[in-house]
Amino acid sequence: MVDTLHAQATQAARHALEQAVRRAAAQAVNEYVVRMVEQAKLARHRLYGASSEQMAAFQHGLFDEAETLAQGSGAAQDQAPPPATDAGGKPLARKARGKRTGLPNGLPRVDVVHDVPESERTCPCGSAMVLIGEDVSEQLDIVPMQVRVLRHVRKRYGCPGSTHAPVTAPLPPQPLPKSNASVNFLALLLVAKFLDGLPLARFEHVLARHGIVVPRQTLARWVIGAARVLQPLHNLLRDILLDGALIHMDETVVQVLKEPGKAPTSNSYMWVQTGGPPTRPVVLYDYDPGRGAQVPTRLLEGFRGYLMTDGYEAYNAVARSGQVEHLVCWAHARRRFVEAARVQPKGKRGKADEAIALIGKLYGIERTWRDGEDAQRWQARRQHSVPLLAELRAWLDATLPGVPGKTKLGEALSYLHKYWPKLVRYVERGDLPIDNNRCENAIRPFVVGRKGWLFADTPAGAHASAVIYSLMQTAKANGVEPYEWLRHVLRELPAAKTVEQVEALLPWHYRAGRQPNTVST
């Protein structure tokens, strides 16, 4: 009898175990199928879907680029408080749209005079007409690239009696003394490659059309040599960046063919930081073969302040130092819900749409108070954003337990839950950003250029790219025309002897047009 009961209990336990295994297997298969279907839908959307704020990242396909949040959120999703007002209750001014701006006053003007034929200047009354005015219209004109040779003629004077050594006019210090590249040529070369995305091979062909043979290997040496000359400016930009209160940071891949210890097909990384004082913005690029936590630790050594990043784990080591306050980007959190919404049944509204709507309202507040003072923005965040964040947190707590973790919605919810303490910190002050789009915008020119030149040959070339991209993008961020400023820098930097002289060459000290447009010395 006891044996029979024991056998029945064993059989019942075995049956229950088999049922549990079947249920677990069925659930696992179901989750796997759902995940594969979601991946297929996303892949199809990336290939054939309509362009939107997220498509820039998919089209590049090379780095995790945060979307532009102004598009893709409907009016109902982006409800915000009434328009911001100043201390007197008047609405803050909005920028005019849809009007063509005039041509810049700083451009040289060439008058093309159109006169009335002399035979038509007689009035029907028989009197000679007199000039009473003129009508002026302007067209934008471009003179094609002109290739020429600068002959440096150095006068030499000698003693009539040949008693003393002759005296020769000195040649001004040159950025690359042993080359035959002028300052203007080097400036154009750097702008063409690092600002306009023109690979050296194509620039070689441009020169060849003008009958000038300069091998791309020579062009590459000139680029690296120019970067060495410009290195002191890169160093000063780093000092200014680290002295600021806030730094945005991100990284993207770059392929270096001759990196020691790495295969030519492996990825190295370009790290980008933006920050600096409001009136002196800095954009800094740095090359590193790795992507580990030691890189941001090295690049941020000595920094005390707020750091805005995506959710990449390598930044956590810096945050644990206790000297950096870590913020995480809302654009990256929102993007995961956008992907989850794309794999929903067509035409149906789901949980992902609810999250997108709530996050859209947070961005609506930011847009409304974008042009306000920091104190006004902080007050608006306390009054409007904090309650919205509390609503979003309650929604997250209620939704997270019932969603499988390996679905797109589950991944989005888990990301939001994991980084919540760092996502909500932006409301602590009025000058903190809600996302990392400033850095994403700075990294985009590098990604666009990389599609043209594809890779760097050596680490020296990758480092040179970092230096020159830093200067180009910092000049643009300060409203300085890069080519004119670079001509000025390459002309003056070789003669600079002190830190003060080098610092005077930074973009915010430059005034366009103050240097004479001449080749005489």
Backbone torsions as a table, in degrees:
resi	resn	phi	psi	omega
1	MET	NA	-45.8	179.3
2	VAL	-63.3	-41.4	179.0
3	ASP	-63.1	-38.0	179.9
4	THR	-64.8	-45.3	178.5
5	LEU	-62.3	-39.5	180.0
6	HIS	-64.7	-40.8	-179.9
7	ALA	-65.7	-40.2	179.1
8	GLN	-65.4	-40.2	179.8
9	ALA	-65.1	-41.4	179.1
10	THR	-63.3	-43.3	179.8
11	GLN	-64.6	-39.7	178.4
12	ALA	-64.4	-41.0	179.2
13	ALA	-65.3	-40.7	179.3
14	ARG	-63.8	-41.2	180.0
15	HIS	-64.1	-43.5	178.8
16	ALA	-62.6	-39.9	178.4
17	LEU	-64.3	-42.4	179.1
18	GLU	-62.7	-40.5	178.9
19	GLN	-63.9	-41.7	179.3
20	ALA	-64.6	-40.2	178.4
21	VAL	-64.7	-42.5	179.1
22	ARG	-61.9	-42.8	179.6
23	ARG	-64.3	-43.2	179.5
24	ALA	-63.5	-41.5	179.1
25	ALA	-65.0	-42.6	179.4
26	ALA	-63.1	-40.9	178.7
27	GLN	-65.0	-42.2	179.3
28	ALA	-63.3	-42.5	178.9
29	VAL	-64.2	-41.6	-179.7
30	ASN	-62.9	-44.5	178.5
31	GLU	-63.7	-38.1	179.4
32	TYR	-64.9	-43.5	179.3
33	VAL	-63.3	-44.2	178.5
34	VAL	-60.0	-43.0	-179.9
35	ARG	-64.1	-41.1	179.7
36	MET	-66.8	-39.5	178.2
37	VAL	-63.5	-42.1	178.7
38	GLU	-62.8	-42.4	178.9
39	GLN	-63.3	-39.7	179.2
40	ALA	-65.5	-40.8	178.8
41	LYS	-64.4	-42.8	179.3
42	LEU	-64.6	-42.2	179.1
43	ALA	-62.1	-41.7	179.0
44	ARG	-65.2	-38.9	178.8
45	HIS	-66.4	-39.2	-179.9
46	ARG	-64.6	-32.9	-178.6
47	LEU	-82.5	-41.3	-169.3
48	TYR	-122.8	-6.0	-175.9
49	GLY	-71.0	161.5	179.0
50	ALA	-67.7	148.7	178.1
51	SER	-65.9	141.4	179.4
52	SER	-153.2	-169.7	-175.6
53	GLU	-63.4	-27.4	-178.0
54	GLN	-88.2	-14.6	-169.8
55	MET	-69.4	-20.0	178.4
56	ALA	-59.1	-43.3	-179.7
57	ALA	-65.5	-41.1	-179.0
58	PHE	-69.2	-38.6	-178.0
59	GLN	-66.2	-43.7	176.3
60	HIS	-66.3	-43.9	176.1
61	GLY	65.7	15.2	-172.2
62	LEU	-122.7	-15.8	176.0
63	PHE	-157.8	162.5	-173.6
64	ASP	-82.1	88.2	-175.2
65	GLU	-93.4	124.0	-179.3
66	ALA	-68.5	145.9	-175.3
67	GLU	-79.0	159.5	172.5
68	THR	-82.4	116.8	-167.6
69	LEU	-83.3	-9.9	-179.0
70	ALA	-66.9	-28.3	179.2
71	GLN	-98.6	157.1	174.0
72	GLY	89.4	-7.1	176.3
73	SER	-110.9	121.3	-179.2
74	GLY	-70.9	168.6	-178.7
75	ALA	-61.7	-36.3	-179.6
76	ALA	-68.1	-28.6	-179.0
77	GLN	-79.8	-28.2	-172.5
78	ASP	-106.0	35.3	178.1
79	GLN	-61.8	135.4	-176.9
80	ALA	-138.1	168.0	176.7
81	PRO	-63.0	169.7	178.5
82	PRO	-56.5	161.2	-178.0
83	PRO	-53.5	145.7	-179.2
84	ALA	-65.5	145.1	178.7
85	THR	-125.6	159.7	177.3
86	ASP	-84.6	-170.0	-176.2
87	ALA	-62.9	-27.3	-179.5
88	GLY	-89.4	3.9	179.5
89	GLY	87.1	4.4	180.0
90	LYS	-86.8	139.9	178.8
91	PRO	-61.0	142.7	176.2
92	LEU	-66.8	143.5	-175.8
93	ALA	-64.5	142.3	176.1
94	ARG	-108.7	148.8	-179.0
95	LYS	-70.8	139.4	176.3
96	ALA	-70.8	145.0	-177.7
97	ARG	-126.0	152.9	172.9
98	GLY	84.4	9.5	-179.3
99	LYS	-112.5	135.1	179.0
100	ARG	-77.8	130.5	179.3
101	THR	-82.0	154.8	178.3
102	GLY	-72.5	165.8	178.2
103	LEU	-71.2	144.6	-175.4
104	PRO	-56.9	140.2	179.6
105	ASN	-68.2	-24.3	-177.0
106	GLY	-74.9	-12.1	-179.9
107	LEU	-73.0	141.0	176.6
108	PRO	-64.8	144.3	179.8
109	ARG	-109.9	135.9	174.3
110	VAL	-119.4	118.4	-178.1
111	ASP	-81.8	125.2	171.9
112	VAL	-109.4	105.4	-171.8
113	VAL	-88.3	128.8	175.7
114	HIS	-114.0	110.9	-175.3
115	ASP	-106.4	153.3	175.9
116	VAL	-73.7	131.4	178.6
117	PRO	-53.7	143.3	-177.0
118	GLU	-58.4	-31.4	-179.0
119	SER	-68.8	-15.7	-178.5
120	GLU	-104.8	10.1	-176.4
121	ARG	-97.2	16.1	177.2
122	THR	-103.6	125.9	-178.9
123	CYS	-70.6	149.6	175.9
124	PRO	-54.6	-22.4	178.7
125	CYS	-79.7	-5.6	179.0
126	GLY	99.0	-8.2	179.5
127	SER	-84.1	151.0	175.4
128	ALA	-76.3	130.3	179.4
129	MET	-70.3	150.3	178.1
130	VAL	-117.1	153.7	179.5
131	LEU	-70.7	122.6	-178.6
132	ILE	-118.6	-1.4	179.5
133	GLY	162.8	-171.7	-179.7
134	GLU	-156.4	151.1	174.7
135	ASP	-104.8	132.5	-176.0
136	VAL	-121.3	128.3	171.1
137	SER	-128.1	153.7	-174.5
138	GLU	-121.7	142.2	173.3
139	GLN	-124.6	144.8	175.6
140	LEU	-81.1	126.1	-176.2
141	ASP	-123.4	145.5	180.0
142	ILE	-128.9	132.3	174.3
143	VAL	-94.4	122.1	-179.2
144	PRO	-57.8	159.3	-177.7
145	MET	-55.7	132.1	179.1
146	GLN	-112.6	124.1	178.6
147	VAL	-99.9	128.1	-178.9
148	ARG	-143.8	174.5	179.7
149	VAL	-118.2	126.7	174.1
150	LEU	-89.2	119.1	176.6
151	ARG	-97.8	109.6	177.9
152	HIS	-82.8	104.6	-178.2
153	VAL	-97.2	108.8	-177.6
154	ARG	-102.6	111.1	-179.6
155	LYS	-66.6	140.3	-179.9
156	ARG	-125.7	133.2	-178.8
157	TYR	-121.8	140.2	-178.9
158	GLY	-132.0	164.3	178.9
159	CYS	-73.8	130.7	-179.9
160	PRO	-57.3	-33.0	-179.7
161	GLY	-93.6	7.0	-179.7
162	SER	57.3	30.2	-180.0
163	THR	-80.8	-36.6	-176.5
164	HIS	-119.6	160.4	-179.3
165	ALA	-66.1	146.7	178.6
166	PRO	-68.3	162.3	178.8
167	VAL	-116.8	128.1	-179.1
168	THR	-117.6	136.3	177.5
169	ALA	-58.6	130.6	-177.9
170	PRO	-71.9	150.6	173.2
171	LEU	-87.6	129.7	179.0
172	PRO	-55.9	147.7	178.4
173	PRO	-53.7	135.1	-177.3
174	GLN	-110.3	147.1	178.7
175	PRO	-63.9	-39.2	177.4
176	LEU	-127.9	83.8	-171.3
177	PRO	-59.1	-31.8	-174.1
178	LYS	-92.1	5.9	178.5
179	SER	-108.8	169.2	175.0
180	ASN	-106.8	28.1	177.5
181	ALA	-94.7	125.8	178.5
182	SER	-78.1	169.3	175.7
183	VAL	-59.1	-43.5	-179.4
184	ASN	-63.4	-40.1	179.9
185	PHE	-64.2	-46.7	-179.3
186	LEU	-61.9	-41.5	179.6
187	ALA	-62.2	-43.5	179.0
188	LEU	-66.1	-40.3	179.0
189	LEU	-59.7	-46.5	-177.7
190	LEU	-68.1	-40.4	179.5
191	VAL	-67.0	-41.1	-179.0
192	ALA	-61.8	-40.8	-177.0
193	LYS	-81.7	-47.7	-168.3
194	PHE	-97.1	-11.8	176.6
195	LEU	-111.7	-39.6	-178.1
196	ASP	-98.4	-2.1	175.0
197	GLY	69.2	29.7	-178.7
198	LEU	-93.9	113.4	179.4
199	PRO	-60.8	154.6	-178.9
200	LEU	-60.6	-33.4	179.1
201	ALA	-61.3	-39.4	179.1
202	ARG	-72.9	-37.2	177.3
203	PHE	-63.9	-35.7	174.9
204	GLU	-58.5	-41.4	179.5
205	HIS	-70.0	-34.2	176.5
206	VAL	-60.5	-46.0	178.7
207	LEU	-64.5	-37.9	-178.4
208	ALA	-63.1	-32.5	177.9
209	ARG	-63.2	-24.7	178.1
210	HIS	-95.9	9.6	178.5
211	GLY	81.2	15.5	-178.3
212	ILE	-107.9	124.2	-179.6
213	VAL	-103.0	107.9	174.7
214	VAL	-131.8	106.1	-178.2
215	PRO	-59.8	148.8	-179.5
216	ARG	-62.6	-27.6	176.0
217	GLN	-62.8	-38.3	176.8
218	THR	-67.4	-42.9	177.0
219	LEU	-58.8	-40.1	179.5
220	ALA	-64.1	-40.8	178.3
221	ARG	-64.8	-38.0	178.6
222	TRP	-66.2	-38.2	177.7
223	VAL	-62.2	-46.8	-179.3
224	ILE	-66.0	-40.4	178.0
225	GLY	-63.9	-41.7	178.0
226	ALA	-63.5	-37.7	179.0
227	ALA	-63.5	-37.2	177.5
228	ARG	-63.8	-38.9	178.4
229	VAL	-65.5	-37.6	-176.4
230	LEU	-83.6	-6.1	-175.8
231	GLN	-54.4	-40.5	179.5
232	PRO	-57.7	-34.2	177.5
233	LEU	-67.9	-38.4	176.5
234	HIS	-61.2	-40.6	179.4
235	ASN	-63.9	-42.5	179.6
236	LEU	-65.8	-38.5	177.7
237	LEU	-61.4	-36.8	177.9
238	ARG	-64.4	-42.8	179.0
239	ASP	-60.2	-42.4	-179.4
240	ILE	-67.3	-40.1	179.4
241	LEU	-61.4	-46.6	-176.3
242	LEU	-72.0	-18.8	177.3
243	ASP	-80.9	-11.4	-178.5
244	GLY	-77.2	173.9	-178.0
245	ALA	-94.5	-13.1	-175.7
246	LEU	-145.0	136.6	175.5
247	ILE	-132.3	131.8	168.8
248	HIS	-94.4	144.3	-176.2
249	MET	-146.2	142.3	177.7
250	ASP	-159.2	171.0	179.9
251	GLU	-143.1	155.2	177.6
252	THR	-144.6	160.0	-174.0
253	VAL	-80.9	152.6	171.1
254	VAL	-146.9	139.5	-178.7
255	GLN	-97.5	126.9	177.8
256	VAL	-119.3	120.0	-170.8
257	LEU	-72.4	-34.3	-172.7
258	LYS	-118.6	47.2	175.1
259	GLU	-82.3	120.3	-178.4
260	PRO	-56.8	132.9	177.0
261	GLY	79.7	5.9	-180.0
262	LYS	-130.7	147.4	176.7
263	ALA	-70.4	148.4	-179.5
264	PRO	-59.3	-25.7	-177.7
265	THR	-88.7	-3.6	-177.8
266	SER	-78.9	163.8	-178.2
267	ASN	-94.0	136.2	163.2
268	SER	-111.1	-174.5	-170.5
269	TYR	-139.8	143.8	170.7
270	MET	-108.8	120.0	-178.7
271	TRP	-99.2	135.5	-176.1
272	VAL	-123.3	134.2	177.1
273	GLN	-129.1	140.3	174.2
274	THR	-130.1	148.4	-178.8
275	GLY	170.6	-143.0	-179.1
276	GLY	89.7	172.6	178.4
277	PRO	-62.0	155.0	-178.5
278	PRO	-56.7	-35.2	-179.0
279	THR	-90.3	-3.3	179.9
280	ARG	-138.1	65.1	-177.5
281	PRO	-64.4	144.4	-178.4
282	VAL	-123.5	136.1	172.6
283	VAL	-122.7	121.2	-172.9
284	LEU	-126.2	128.1	175.9
285	TYR	-108.3	144.0	175.6
286	ASP	-141.6	135.7	177.8
287	TYR	-93.9	141.5	173.4
288	ASP	-152.1	139.0	179.2
289	PRO	-69.4	-16.7	-176.1
290	GLY	-114.9	173.5	-179.7
291	ARG	-128.3	15.9	-176.5
292	GLY	-77.7	175.1	-177.0
293	ALA	-64.1	-21.6	-178.8
294	GLN	-66.8	-22.8	-177.5
295	VAL	-72.0	-56.3	176.3
296	PRO	-61.6	-30.5	176.6
297	THR	-61.9	-42.5	178.9
298	ARG	-69.4	-45.7	-175.5
299	LEU	-68.9	-26.5	-177.6
300	LEU	-103.5	14.5	-179.7
301	GLU	-60.8	126.1	-179.5
302	GLY	90.4	-4.9	-178.6
303	PHE	-80.9	137.9	175.3
304	ARG	-130.0	111.7	-179.5
305	GLY	161.5	-155.5	-177.5
306	TYR	-96.4	139.1	178.1
307	LEU	-122.0	122.0	178.2
308	MET	-105.0	124.8	-178.4
309	THR	-143.1	-179.7	166.4
310	ASP	-84.8	-164.7	-175.6
311	GLY	-88.4	15.4	-178.1
312	TYR	-62.6	131.5	-171.4
313	GLU	-65.2	-23.2	-175.6
314	ALA	-61.5	-24.1	-178.5
315	TYR	-78.6	-14.1	-176.8
316	ASN	-66.3	-30.8	179.8
317	ALA	-62.9	-38.1	177.9
318	VAL	-66.9	-41.4	-178.7
319	ALA	-64.3	-33.6	-179.0
320	ARG	-71.1	-12.1	-179.8
321	SER	-67.8	-19.4	179.8
322	GLY	85.4	-3.1	-178.5
323	GLN	-106.5	-5.4	-179.1
324	VAL	-125.7	130.7	175.6
325	GLU	-93.8	116.6	-169.9
326	HIS	-93.9	125.3	173.2
327	LEU	-111.6	149.1	177.8
328	VAL	-119.9	145.9	-170.2
329	CYS	-76.8	128.2	176.8
330	TRP	-72.0	-26.5	-179.9
331	ALA	-62.8	-38.0	179.1
332	HIS	-69.8	-36.9	176.9
333	ALA	-65.2	-43.0	-179.2
334	ARG	-65.3	-37.4	-177.2
335	ARG	-59.5	-34.7	179.5
336	ARG	-66.5	-35.2	176.2
337	PHE	-72.8	-31.5	175.9
338	VAL	-62.9	-43.0	177.6
339	GLU	-64.6	-39.0	178.5
340	ALA	-65.0	-36.3	179.3
341	ALA	-67.7	-30.7	-178.2
342	ARG	-69.8	-25.3	-178.0
343	VAL	-96.3	4.6	175.0
344	GLN	-72.3	159.2	174.0
345	PRO	-55.5	137.0	-174.8
346	LYS	-60.5	132.3	177.2
347	GLY	85.2	-1.6	-178.7
348	LYS	-107.9	143.3	178.1
349	ARG	-97.5	130.1	-176.4
350	GLY	-126.1	-166.2	-178.9
351	LYS	-62.4	-35.7	-179.6
352	ALA	-61.0	-38.2	178.8
353	ASP	-64.8	-34.3	178.2
354	GLU	-64.2	-42.5	178.6
355	ALA	-65.6	-42.6	179.9
356	ILE	-61.3	-39.4	-179.9
357	ALA	-64.5	-44.3	-179.7
358	LEU	-66.3	-42.8	178.1
359	ILE	-66.0	-35.9	176.7
360	GLY	-60.0	-36.2	177.1
361	LYS	-66.1	-37.8	175.4
362	LEU	-60.2	-42.4	178.9
363	TYR	-71.0	-30.9	175.4
364	GLY	-60.8	-39.7	176.4
365	ILE	-63.0	-42.5	-179.8
366	GLU	-63.8	-40.3	179.3
367	ARG	-65.7	-40.7	-178.4
368	THR	-61.4	-38.7	-174.8
369	TRP	-106.6	18.8	-177.6
370	ARG	-60.7	-38.2	-176.9
371	ASP	-95.2	6.0	179.3
372	GLY	-83.3	173.0	176.0
373	GLU	-73.1	159.8	-179.7
374	ASP	-58.0	-40.2	-179.1
375	ALA	-65.3	-38.9	177.6
376	GLN	-65.8	-42.8	-179.2
377	ARG	-65.0	-40.7	179.4
378	TRP	-62.6	-42.2	179.0
379	GLN	-64.9	-39.7	178.5
380	ALA	-65.5	-37.7	178.1
381	ARG	-65.7	-42.6	178.4
382	ARG	-63.3	-39.2	-174.9
383	GLN	-79.6	-36.3	-172.3
384	HIS	-115.1	-42.5	-174.7
385	SER	-73.7	-40.4	-177.6
386	VAL	-60.3	-46.4	175.5
387	PRO	-62.1	-37.0	177.5
388	LEU	-64.3	-40.3	177.5
389	LEU	-63.8	-39.4	177.2
390	ALA	-63.9	-39.5	177.3
391	GLU	-64.8	-42.1	179.6
392	LEU	-66.4	-37.8	178.4
393	ARG	-64.4	-42.9	178.8
394	ALA	-63.6	-41.8	176.8
395	TRP	-61.7	-41.5	179.8
396	LEU	-63.1	-45.8	-179.0
397	ASP	-63.1	-34.0	-179.2
398	ALA	-79.2	-28.1	-173.4
399	THR	-92.4	-36.8	-172.1
400	LEU	-56.4	-45.7	-175.5
401	PRO	-62.7	-26.4	-174.0
402	GLY	-95.9	8.9	-176.7
403	VAL	-117.2	127.4	177.3
404	PRO	-57.9	136.7	-172.9
405	GLY	-68.6	-23.6	-175.2
406	LYS	-93.1	1.8	173.1
407	THR	-82.8	166.6	179.5
408	LYS	-62.6	-39.7	177.4
409	LEU	-66.5	-39.8	178.1
410	GLY	-63.6	-40.0	177.5
411	GLU	-63.9	-41.3	179.4
412	ALA	-64.7	-43.3	179.3
413	LEU	-65.0	-41.2	-179.8
414	SER	-64.8	-40.5	177.9
415	TYR	-62.3	-45.1	-179.9
416	LEU	-62.3	-42.2	179.4
417	HIS	-66.8	-42.8	-176.6
418	LYS	-63.6	-42.0	-173.6
419	TYR	-103.0	11.2	-177.6
420	TRP	-52.4	-48.1	-178.3
421	PRO	-58.4	-30.9	-179.3
422	LYS	-89.2	-23.0	178.0
423	LEU	-72.3	-34.1	-173.5
424	VAL	-89.3	-0.9	-174.3
425	ARG	-72.8	-16.8	-176.8
426	TYR	-64.5	-20.5	-179.2
427	VAL	-79.4	-2.7	-179.7
428	GLU	-66.1	-30.0	-177.6
429	ARG	-141.0	167.7	-180.0
430	GLY	-87.9	-13.3	-176.6
431	ASP	-102.1	3.3	179.9
432	LEU	-87.3	144.3	-178.2
433	PRO	-83.0	155.5	176.4
434	ILE	-85.8	-21.7	-176.7
435	ASP	-148.4	-179.5	-177.3
436	ASN	-103.2	23.6	-175.9
437	ASN	-63.8	-27.4	177.6
438	ARG	-60.1	-42.6	178.9
439	CYS	-73.7	-37.6	178.0
440	GLU	-60.2	-40.7	178.2
441	ASN	-66.6	-32.6	179.0
442	ALA	-73.9	-30.6	-177.5
443	ILE	-82.2	-19.8	-176.8
444	ARG	-60.5	-42.4	178.6
445	PRO	-58.7	-34.4	177.4
446	PHE	-66.4	-41.9	-179.1
447	VAL	-65.6	-41.4	178.7
448	VAL	-64.5	-43.7	178.3
449	GLY	-64.2	-36.7	-179.0
450	ARG	-63.3	-28.9	177.8
451	LYS	-65.3	-22.2	178.7
452	GLY	-89.9	-48.5	-176.4
453	TRP	-96.0	-11.1	166.7
454	LEU	69.9	-46.6	-174.6
455	PHE	-156.1	166.3	170.6
456	ALA	-104.5	144.7	-177.4
457	ASP	-76.8	-42.5	-175.7
458	THR	-133.9	162.9	173.3
459	PRO	-58.7	-33.6	177.9
460	ALA	-62.3	-40.2	177.3
461	GLY	-66.7	-38.7	178.9
462	ALA	-66.1	-40.5	178.0
463	HIS	-66.4	-40.5	176.9
464	ALA	-59.9	-40.9	177.5
465	SER	-60.0	-41.9	-179.6
466	ALA	-61.3	-44.6	-179.0
467	VAL	-62.7	-48.0	-173.9
468	ILE	-73.3	-40.3	174.8
469	TYR	-58.5	-39.9	179.4
470	SER	-58.1	-47.8	-177.1
471	LEU	-68.7	-41.8	-179.8
472	MET	-60.8	-50.2	-175.3
473	GLN	-72.3	-31.8	175.0
474	THR	-67.0	-40.7	176.5
475	ALA	-60.0	-46.3	179.2
476	LYS	-61.8	-41.9	-179.0
477	ALA	-63.0	-25.3	179.7
478	ASN	-97.8	10.6	176.9
479	GLY	72.8	24.6	-178.4
480	VAL	-105.6	134.8	177.9
481	GLU	-69.6	116.8	-170.4
482	PRO	-59.7	-41.3	-175.8
483	TYR	-65.2	-48.9	-179.6
484	GLU	-62.9	-41.6	-180.0
485	TRP	-66.1	-40.4	-179.0
486	LEU	-66.3	-37.3	174.3
487	ARG	-58.3	-45.2	179.5
488	HIS	-62.1	-44.8	-177.7
489	VAL	-65.4	-46.9	-178.3
490	LEU	-66.3	-24.5	177.0
491	ARG	-78.7	-37.6	-172.8
492	GLU	-95.6	-31.1	-173.2
493	LEU	-62.5	-40.1	180.0
494	PRO	-60.1	-23.7	-179.7
495	ALA	-94.1	-6.0	-177.8
496	ALA	-71.3	133.1	-177.4
497	LYS	-114.5	-18.1	-176.7
498	THR	-124.3	163.5	177.2
499	VAL	-62.2	-37.5	179.9
500	GLU	-63.0	-39.1	178.5
501	GLN	-67.2	-36.9	176.9
502	VAL	-70.0	-43.0	-178.8
503	GLU	-61.8	-32.2	179.4
504	ALA	-65.8	-13.1	-179.1
505	LEU	-91.9	-3.5	179.7
506	LEU	-63.5	153.5	-169.8
507	PRO	-55.6	-38.4	-175.2
508	TRP	-72.0	-9.9	174.7
509	HIS	-93.9	-6.3	-174.2
510	TYR	-87.7	139.3	174.7
511	ARG	-124.5	118.1	-176.5
512	ALA	-60.8	139.8	175.3
513	GLY	86.7	-3.3	-178.0
514	ARG	-80.8	-16.4	178.6
515	GLN	-92.2	133.6	179.7
516	PRO	-65.1	138.0	179.0
517	ASN	-86.1	79.6	-175.0
518	THR	-147.0	158.1	178.0
519	VAL	-113.2	4.6	178.1
520	SER	-84.2	156.3	179.4
521	THR	-130.3	NA	NA
